[in-house]
Amino acid sequence: MHDTTTTFPTDLLTIDQLSPTTLSRLLDRAAAVKAGEEPARIDDRTVAMVFEKPSTRTRTSFEAGVSELGGHPTFLGQDDIHLGHGEPLKDTARALAGYVDAIVARLNSHDDLVEMAEYADVPVVNALTDEAHPCQTLADLLTLRELAADCGKDLDEVTLAWVGDGNNVARSLVIGCALAGVDLHIATPEGYGVDDDALAGAASLGGEPTCYDSPEAAVAGGERTDGSRSSSDHLPDGADAVYTDVWVSMGESEEKLPAFEGFQVDEELLAGGVKLLHCLPAERGREVTDGALESENSVVWQQAGNRKPTQQALLLELLGE
């Protein structure tokens, strides 16, 4: 049985801190924010944005989002503060918590994020670590919900295919889809699959993804390429959308690239109206073709735009508005 917890967590470090109920409420609120129907604000609240890694979408969407809600974003890059050098991270966390109302942190190490949340007595939001990217998953799910509504469906009637690396974005997506009831198909090269902990977490929520050997099989759906079935014995229909991400990230070596031959998302894979998602930035010509990104089936800009209202809704929830 799904967790029906209605209490929102004090931080959001990983997507599994949400229950199906709180996730649904958050997506409802994000939709209201996007439609201009959410009256709550965070007037005179200050949000520190601690970024150890560069960013375009995450930084801008948070800065603009906080400002639009009446708050004050304060950007702190790696060269601006003593982040892990000059003083212990726990000291930085405690000091910041004395000045601001929330901390948005984009860090290399998830362990560092956990330590920051432990010592900061204000809400901490994961804006990306090597293990998870929950804010991206929230935007992904809002996008899928909008696509479903366009077809007269609910979010839990959507089937999504993930093609490529089983990275931090994929790990959060696996759990998020299970929480939302989205059928997820996964096609990853051997040795680069989603880790067992994420798969087990999804299974515990009743949403274990179905794994395939090729992008074509993942998009087509049905039985796995080896003829077996998922543990739920459920054989979902073909995918409504396909999602990919860069193959090399978080300081990885490009020596892994040969393993991804045959996993590029192109226009042919989108045939029949399959929508394309990508968390961006994209390496055009590598994990996705330029033609696919620029096609009428691409919803990557809608997806990128949804970062702002989902993060605004998240901050409203965390700050008790």
Secondary structure per residue as TSV (DSSP state, phi and psi in degrees):
chain	resnum	aa	ss	phi	psi
A	1	M	-	360.0	138.1
A	2	H	-	-69.3	147.2
A	3	D	-	-65.3	128.8
A	4	T	-	-108.9	22.1
A	5	T	-	-53.2	132.6
A	6	T	-	-106.2	-8.3
A	7	T	S	-80.4	127.2
A	8	F	-	-76.5	142.6
A	9	P	-	-66.2	162.0
A	10	T	S	-80.6	-24.6
A	11	D	-	-131.3	167.6
A	12	L	B	-130.1	95.1
A	13	L	S	-98.5	-35.1
A	14	T	S	-139.3	155.1
A	15	I	G	-67.7	-24.5
A	16	D	G	-75.5	0.6
A	17	Q	G	-73.7	-15.0
A	18	L	S	-90.6	151.6
A	19	S	-	-98.7	166.2
A	20	P	H	-53.7	-35.9
A	21	T	H	-68.6	-48.3
A	22	T	H	-70.8	-32.0
A	23	L	H	-64.3	-45.8
A	24	S	H	-61.3	-41.6
A	25	R	H	-63.2	-40.2
A	26	L	H	-65.6	-41.9
A	27	L	H	-66.9	-37.4
A	28	D	H	-59.8	-44.3
A	29	R	H	-68.3	-38.5
A	30	A	H	-61.6	-41.2
A	31	A	H	-63.0	-38.8
A	32	A	H	-67.3	-40.4
A	33	V	H	-60.1	-46.9
A	34	K	H	-62.5	-35.5
A	35	A	T	-83.5	-1.1
A	36	G	T	75.3	23.6
A	37	E	-	-109.1	8.7
A	38	E	-	-103.0	113.6
A	39	P	-	-81.3	-20.3
A	40	A	-	-66.8	149.6
A	41	R	-	-139.1	172.3
A	42	I	-	-122.9	45.9
A	43	D	T	-50.1	131.5
A	44	D	T	65.3	12.8
A	45	R	-	-88.3	144.2
A	46	T	E	-110.0	132.0
A	47	V	E	-118.0	115.5
A	48	A	E	-79.9	134.2
A	49	M	E	-115.2	97.9
A	50	V	E	-93.7	107.9
A	51	F	E	-118.8	109.6
A	52	E	S	-85.5	-18.4
A	53	K	S	-121.7	147.1
A	54	P	-	-68.0	160.3
A	55	S	-	-160.7	148.2
A	56	T	S	-107.0	-63.7
A	57	R	H	-69.8	-45.7
A	58	T	H	-64.6	-47.7
A	59	R	H	-63.3	-50.3
A	60	T	H	-66.6	-40.9
A	61	S	H	-66.6	-37.4
A	62	F	H	-71.1	-45.1
A	63	E	H	-61.6	-48.7
A	64	A	H	-65.5	-40.2
A	65	G	H	-64.2	-44.7
A	66	V	H	-63.7	-43.9
A	67	S	H	-62.0	-42.9
A	68	E	H	-63.7	-28.0
A	69	L	T	-86.5	1.6
A	70	G	T	91.5	6.9
A	71	G	-	-93.3	-177.2
A	72	H	E	-123.7	105.1
A	73	P	E	-79.3	135.3
A	74	T	E	-122.3	108.2
A	75	F	E	-83.5	130.5
A	76	L	E	-129.4	101.1
A	77	G	E	-82.2	173.8
A	78	Q	T	-59.1	-32.5
A	79	D	T	-88.9	-1.4
A	80	D	T	-93.0	-25.7
A	81	I	S	-136.9	173.1
A	82	H	-	-86.9	67.9
A	83	L	S	-85.5	95.6
A	84	G	S	77.2	3.5
A	85	H	S	-142.6	138.1
A	86	G	S	92.3	-29.8
A	87	E	S	-159.2	155.8
A	88	P	-	-61.3	149.2
A	89	L	H	-58.1	-37.3
A	90	K	H	-64.1	-29.7
A	91	D	H	-72.3	-40.8
A	92	T	H	-60.1	-44.0
A	93	A	H	-61.5	-44.8
A	94	R	H	-68.4	-37.4
A	95	A	H	-66.2	-46.9
A	96	L	H	-59.6	-40.0
A	97	A	H	-62.9	-19.9
A	98	G	T	-80.6	-11.8
A	99	Y	T	-112.7	-27.5
A	100	V	-	-123.1	169.5
A	101	D	S	-98.7	-16.9
A	102	A	E	-161.0	157.2
A	103	I	E	-125.9	126.3
A	104	V	E	-106.1	120.0
A	105	A	E	-123.4	128.8
A	106	R	E	-116.9	99.9
A	107	L	-	-122.9	157.4
A	108	N	S	-69.6	-43.3
A	109	S	-	-105.7	127.8
A	110	H	H	-66.4	-33.0
A	111	D	H	-60.3	-37.0
A	112	D	H	-65.1	-38.5
A	113	L	H	-63.3	-43.8
A	114	V	H	-60.3	-41.8
A	115	E	H	-64.6	-41.5
A	116	M	H	-59.6	-45.2
A	117	A	H	-66.0	-33.0
A	118	E	H	-64.9	-37.3
A	119	Y	H	-101.6	-12.3
A	120	A	-	-94.9	125.1
A	121	D	S	-94.7	33.6
A	122	V	S	-127.8	161.0
A	123	P	-	-57.9	138.9
A	124	V	E	-119.4	132.6
A	125	V	E	-115.7	132.1
A	126	N	E	-80.1	111.6
A	127	A	S	-98.6	13.4
A	128	L	-	131.7	131.0
A	129	T	-	-137.0	-178.1
A	130	D	S	-68.7	-15.7
A	131	E	S	-105.9	-24.8
A	132	A	-	-155.7	155.1
A	133	H	-	-144.2	69.1
A	134	P	H	-64.4	-32.9
A	135	C	H	-65.0	-34.3
A	136	Q	H	-65.7	-41.2
A	137	T	H	-62.6	-38.1
A	138	L	H	-60.9	-44.3
A	139	A	H	-65.6	-37.5
A	140	D	H	-61.3	-45.1
A	141	L	H	-69.8	-36.0
A	142	L	H	-64.2	-40.0
A	143	T	H	-62.9	-45.7
A	144	L	H	-63.1	-37.1
A	145	R	H	-64.2	-39.4
A	146	E	H	-67.5	-40.6
A	147	L	H	-64.2	-40.0
A	148	A	H	-62.8	-44.3
A	149	A	H	-61.5	-35.7
A	150	D	H	-62.4	-25.6
A	151	C	T	-103.8	10.3
A	152	G	T	73.2	24.6
A	153	K	-	-111.4	166.1
A	154	D	-	-96.9	163.6
A	155	L	G	-58.4	-37.7
A	156	D	G	-76.6	5.9
A	157	E	G	-104.9	5.3
A	158	V	-	-89.8	143.9
A	159	T	E	-118.3	128.7
A	160	L	E	-122.2	138.2
A	161	A	E	-108.5	129.0
A	162	W	E	-101.4	127.9
A	163	V	E	-125.2	123.3
A	164	G	S	130.9	-135.7
A	165	D	-	-86.9	140.8
A	166	G	-	-83.9	61.3
A	167	N	-	-88.8	-163.9
A	168	N	H	-63.3	-37.3
A	169	V	H	-64.2	-44.2
A	170	A	H	-63.6	-40.4
A	171	R	H	-61.3	-44.5
A	172	S	H	-67.5	-37.8
A	173	L	H	-64.1	-40.2
A	174	V	H	-56.6	-46.8
A	175	I	H	-70.5	-42.5
A	176	G	H	-61.0	-41.7
A	177	C	H	-64.8	-39.1
A	178	A	H	-64.2	-41.6
A	179	L	H	-63.4	-36.8
A	180	A	H	-90.0	-7.7
A	181	G	T	80.8	18.9
A	182	V	-	-82.3	129.3
A	183	D	E	-71.4	124.9
A	184	L	E	-117.9	127.5
A	185	H	E	-105.3	140.7
A	186	I	E	-126.7	130.7
A	187	A	E	-126.8	110.9
A	188	T	-	-132.8	149.8
A	189	P	-	-64.9	155.2
A	190	E	T	-57.8	129.9
A	191	G	T	92.2	-5.6
A	192	Y	-	-129.0	31.3
A	193	G	S	-79.9	171.9
A	194	V	-	-68.2	138.7
A	195	D	-	-68.1	157.7
A	196	D	H	-61.9	-33.1
A	197	D	H	-63.3	-42.7
A	198	A	H	-66.2	-42.2
A	199	L	H	-63.5	-40.3
A	200	A	H	-67.2	-37.4
A	201	G	H	-63.4	-41.7
A	202	A	H	-64.7	-41.8
A	203	A	H	-61.9	-37.9
A	204	S	H	-65.4	-21.5
A	205	L	T	-93.8	1.9
A	206	G	T	81.6	19.5
A	207	G	-	-133.0	44.9
A	208	E	-	-62.4	128.1
A	209	P	-	-69.2	159.5
A	210	T	E	-99.5	126.9
A	211	C	E	-100.8	141.2
A	212	Y	E	-129.9	164.6
A	213	D	S	-89.2	-15.4
A	214	S	S	-144.2	155.2
A	215	P	H	-59.2	-39.7
A	216	E	H	-61.2	-42.9
A	217	A	H	-67.7	-38.4
A	218	A	H	-65.3	-39.4
A	219	V	H	-73.1	-38.1
A	220	A	H	-70.7	-33.5
A	221	G	-	79.0	-164.7
A	222	G	S	83.4	-150.0
A	223	E	S	-67.9	151.8
A	224	R	-	-63.8	162.5
A	225	T	T	-65.3	-20.9
A	226	D	T	-92.4	4.7
A	227	G	S	85.1	-3.9
A	228	S	-	-86.1	175.4
A	229	R	-	-121.9	162.9
A	230	S	-	-68.0	166.1
A	231	S	T	-63.8	-24.6
A	232	S	T	-81.1	-5.3
A	233	D	-	62.9	22.2
A	234	H	-	-101.9	128.6
A	235	L	-	-110.0	94.6
A	236	P	-	-70.5	160.8
A	237	D	-	-72.3	-178.3
A	238	G	-	-63.2	163.3
A	239	A	-	-75.3	142.8
A	240	D	S	-82.7	-26.4
A	241	A	E	-149.8	154.3
A	242	V	E	-124.1	139.4
A	243	Y	E	-125.0	134.2
A	244	T	E	-138.8	168.9
A	245	D	-	-148.8	170.1
A	246	V	-	-57.9	150.6
A	247	W	S	-87.1	-21.1
A	248	V	S	-125.9	122.0
A	249	S	-	-155.4	175.3
A	250	M	T	51.9	40.2
A	251	G	T	77.7	14.3
A	252	E	-	-72.5	162.9
A	253	S	-	-88.4	145.8
A	254	E	G	-75.2	1.1
A	255	E	G	-63.1	-18.1
A	256	K	G	-77.6	-15.7
A	257	L	G	-57.4	-40.6
A	258	P	G	-55.7	-28.8
A	259	A	G	-67.1	-18.1
A	260	F	G	-96.7	8.3
A	261	E	T	-59.6	130.3
A	262	G	T	91.9	1.0
A	263	F	-	-109.6	16.2
A	264	Q	-	-75.9	139.9
A	265	V	B	-90.8	121.7
A	266	D	-	-127.3	-178.2
A	267	E	G	-61.8	-34.4
A	268	E	G	-62.8	-36.5
A	269	L	G	-68.6	-21.8
A	270	L	G	-93.0	4.1
A	271	A	T	-57.3	143.8
A	272	G	T	86.6	9.4
A	273	G	T	92.9	13.0
A	274	V	-	-64.6	128.6
A	275	K	E	-81.6	152.9
A	276	L	E	-111.2	128.5
A	277	L	E	-117.4	147.3
A	278	H	E	-156.2	131.8
A	279	C	-	-75.2	-16.3
A	280	L	S	65.3	151.4
A	281	P	-	-71.9	151.5
A	282	A	-	-103.4	146.2
A	283	E	-	-100.6	89.9
A	284	R	B	-59.7	132.7
A	285	G	T	92.4	-6.0
A	286	R	T	-109.1	-87.9
A	287	E	T	-77.8	-17.2
A	288	V	B	-148.6	144.6
A	289	T	-	-81.6	155.7
A	290	D	H	-60.9	-39.7
A	291	G	H	-62.0	-38.6
A	292	A	H	-67.0	-43.5
A	293	L	H	-63.7	-34.7
A	294	E	T	-93.1	2.4
A	295	S	S	-77.0	166.0
A	296	E	T	-68.5	-14.5
A	297	N	T	-85.5	-8.0
A	298	S	B	-78.8	128.5
A	299	V	-	-119.9	25.7
A	300	V	H	-66.4	-29.0
A	301	W	H	-78.5	-36.8
A	302	Q	H	-60.4	-43.9
A	303	Q	H	-62.1	-45.8
A	304	A	H	-63.5	-41.1
A	305	G	H	-62.5	-29.3
A	306	N	T	-75.0	-6.7
A	307	R	H	-60.1	-41.9
A	308	K	H	-66.4	-54.4
A	309	P	H	-65.7	-32.5
A	310	T	H	-69.0	-39.4
A	311	Q	H	-71.1	-34.6
A	312	Q	H	-63.5	-44.5
A	313	A	H	-61.7	-40.0
A	314	L	H	-61.0	-46.9
A	315	L	H	-65.2	-38.0
A	316	L	H	-61.1	-40.8
A	317	E	H	-67.9	-46.6
A	318	L	H	-65.8	-33.0
A	319	L	T	-91.3	5.6
A	320	G	T	73.4	25.5
A	321	E	-	-90.0	360.0
